[in-house]
Amino acid sequence: MSNEIRKEYSNREITVVWKPGKCIHAGVCVKTLPNVYDPKAKPWITPENATTKALIDQIDRCPSGALSYIKG
């Protein structure tokens, strides 16, 4: 069993999963969807500020794989 830290943020259609240990801080998420990803805010991910399609498109471009999603 892994003890890897993971955080989950839901918009009721998908759950955005962030694994901080994998994050390389490339900034793709913040640059692509600044209304969703704000490193200075708590929580720093607010998936309700974008469409599910926009979230999926952005998450698929995460270079480290630190961001993923679960449908439903």
Helices and strands as residue ranges (DSSP letters): E 7-10, E 14-18, H 28-32, G 47-49, H 52-59, E 67-71
